[in-house]
Structures are given as C-alpha cells and as structure tokens.
C-alpha cells in the first residue's frame, strides 16, 4: 500500500523542539490524515528516500539550511523531486521544500533582496487559484506564518503563481497538476511563530526590526493550515 511521506529537511531550534516538537510532528498534526499511512524520512541525516512507486504523496518540510548551499543530502532530495514530478506524484513543499521544488523544476533560488520576512503576514491569492484544488476554497486574503531569508527569485517555466504579498511575490505556486510550494509555514501555530521570533531576537534587532511589535502581531493562521489539509485531501482522493 502506498504511503504519504513527510521528508524532514531539518530540525527546529533546540528550545522550540523541547517545548513544541519538530517540523515532522507539526506537519503530521496539521495534515490530520487518519486513513492513510504516514512515514517520516529524515533526509537531512541521510535516511534513504522511498521509491516513487511507494509514494501516495510527499511533503518536504522547512529547514534552517540554505538551498543554495547545495548540500549533498539536498542535492539527492532535489533529484528525487524531479522523479516525483515526472510521475505526477502529489507533492507539497514548505519553505525550504518550496524553494527546492522551484530549483528542481528549473527556477532560481537565492537570498531575498530585502532580507528576512518573519512574523504573521497577509498573503493575497492570485486569479489562477480559482480552479486550484489546494487554494480555491480559501479567502482572497488570509494570514500566514513566515520566516525565511531565501526565496524563489524566478519561478520555473510554466509554473502557476498562486499567492503573493508586497514583500514576497512567490508565496505559493504550482508546477504541473499536482506539485505545490508554499513559502509560508502552514504547520506553525502562533506559539511556534513567537518562539521563532524570540530565538532570532538579537539578529532581528541588529537589522533594525521591532521585536516587540513582531510578537504583538502574531496570531493564529487557520487558512494557512487549510492549504496543507487540502493537499492531504488531494492525496487521499487520488488513491
């Protein structure tokens, strides 16, 4: 029987992990799937990636690594994504996974020219969401959690841009029919977002950011979480 694989591309801050768990746990919890087996694969630490034939779908988590470092495990993961795309296997990339999807499909990833986007921010859906199975049920604008220094500077040829804001033009996109990338974190709770801001307090203040204001504006983001839940529904429907 095919399974949904969560590919763990990194781990969170130790203090955050101690209090809230890690990327794979948040992702599993947010998906909320009960009738499809889910396996966790720790790609960053060299775990073997499943064959495409075993995959009902795949989610790649965020990471504190940088896609442009082209680390050996990440290059292997990028090649694996290409095999999923070739077979039209449902795929959902979060933050690092979003950027790696773009690079695997021929786009360009690099540091955001305006620095890090962090906190609870609004995104706006674009016209092509009307018929998109992950985004079509969502409001035109909703809040998401974001923390990223790198970004998709250029989408792959033929990719469909799905969500943006003034800071980040490529907050979500789709490649082909069944592969999505989201720059934001649908799996983050408000508490996890606050933890990320506190962990980066010194760097943020050095960059002139108002940490107290960032913390004050954090809120829950249920519509962002729904993108991951909708993807889970897509995977189940295709079985």
N, C-alpha and C positions, 0 to 999 in steps of 0.2 A: 504493500500500500504506500502511495506517495505521501510525503510529509511536507509541512511548511517549515522551512529552515530560517532561523534567525542567526545571521552571521555577525558575530561580535567582533567589531573592528577596533575596539579599545576598551578602556575602563575609566570610570569617573575618578574624581578626587577621593583620596582615602577617607576623609571626614564625611564626604557626601555618601560614599558607599556604606560606611558604618551606620549611618542614620537611615538611609533610604533604599539601599541596594544599588544595583548597577544597571547599565543600559539594557542588557538582555531581559532582566526582570521587569523593568518598566515597560519594555516593548511587548512582552508576553501579556502583561496585565492589561495594557491598553487595547491590544487586539481583541481580547475577550472571547477567543475561539474555544469552543467546547467539543466539537465533533470532528476535529482534525488534529492529528498528532503534530506536536511542535518539537523540533530538536534545536539545540543551541550548538553552534560551531564557533570555537574561539580561534578565529583566523589570525589574529594578531600574534598569538602564541604558537602558531604553526599547525593547528589542527587540520586534518585532511578535509577538503571540501567535498561535498556529495556530488555524485554524478547528476547530470541534468535529468536523466530518466527517473531519478528518485524524488525530484522536486515538484511538489504541487505549486510551490511559490517560494520566494525568498525575500527576506528583509535584511538590509545591511544597516547596522547601527551607526551612530556617531562615533567620534574618536578624538583624542587630543593630539593625534598625529596630523601631519600635513600631507595632502595628496601629492603635492609637487615634490616631496622628498623621495617618491618612487621607491619606498622600502620594499624589500624582496617579497614579504607576505602580501603587500598591497598590489604589487605587480601581478602576482599569481591570482589575486582576487579580481583584478581588472580583466584578466584573460578569461576567468570563469564567467564574469558578467557577459562578455561577448558571446559565450556559448549559450547562455540563457536567452539573450536577445535573438540569437539565430533560431532557437526553438520556440520563440514566443511564450516563454515561461513567465508567469506573473512575477513582477519584481517591484520592490519599494525601497528606495534609498533615502536614508535620513541623514541630513547634514553631510558628514563625510561620505556616506553611501550615495547621496545625491550628487556630490561632486565627482565621485569615482565613476558613477554611471555616465555622467557627461563626458569625462575623459575617455572612458571605454568606447563610447559611441562616436568619438571624433571631435568633441568640443574642447574648450580650453579652460583650465582652472588656474587660479593664481590668487595672490593676496588682494583683498578688496582695496581699491584706491583710497577709500575714506576711513580705513581702519575697521575695528571690530564693531559689529552690530550685536547688542546684548540687551536683554530685558524682554518685557511683554510689549509687542509691537502689533500694529494692524497690518493686514495684507488685503489686497483687493483682487478679486477674481477677474479674469480676462474673458473675452467673448467665447473662446473655444471651450470653456468649461460647460457650456450648455448641454453638450452631449457626452461629457466625460463621466464614466461610471464612478470615479472617486470623488469628483468635485461638484457634480451637477445638483446635488441635494443641499448644498451649503449656501449660506447668505452671501451677498455680493462682497461684503467686507466682514472680517472677523479677526479676533486676536489670536496671536501665536506666541510661543516662547522661542527666542533666538539667542544663540551665542556662537559666532563664527568670525574668524579672521580671513579665511579664504572663501572664494566664491566661484561660481561659474561665470567666467568672463565672456565666453562665447558658447552658445548652445550648439549641439551637434546639428548638422544639416538635416532638415526635415523634422526636427523636434518641435513640439507644440508647447508654447509658453502658456502657463495656466494661472499663475499668481505672481504679484509683484507689489512693491511699495516704493516710496520715493528713494529709499536708501538702496534697496536690493531689487533689481529688475527681473531676476530669475529665481524667485522664491519657490516656484514649482513648475515642473514641465513633464511632458510625457514623450517617450520615444516609442514609435510604433504603436501597437494597440494596447500593450499590457505592461509597460515599464514606466514607473513614475519616480521622480525625485522631488524631495521637498527639502529646502534649505533650513526650514524651521524644525522644531522638535515637538511632534505631536505627543510623544510619550512623557514629556515633562509635566509635573504638577507645579503649582505656584511655589510650594516649599522647595522643590528641587531647583527651580529658577533662582529663588532667593539665595540658596546655598551656592550656586554658581557665581552670583554677583559678589557674595562675601568672599569667596575663595580668590577672586580676581581684584579685590578691593585696591591693593597697592598699585597694580598696573593701571587700573581704571582711573584712579586719582592722578597718577602721573601723566595720564593722557588728557587730563582736564575734565573728566566725567564727574558728574554729581552722583555719588553712590547712594546717598540717602534718597534722592529723587528716584533713582532707578528702582530701589527697593520698595518705595511707596507706590509705584505704579504697576507693580507685579500683580497679576490677577489670574484666576483660572481660565483655561482656554479649551472649553469643551468642543468647539467646532474644529479646532486643530486636531484634537484626539479623534474626531469622527473621520478624518481622512484615512487614518490607519485602520479604523474599524471598517470603513467602506472597502478598503483594499482586502481585508480579511474576508469580507462577504464576496468579493470578486473571486478570490481563490476558491472558496467553497462552492460557488455556483459553477465554476469551470470543471469541477471534479465529476 
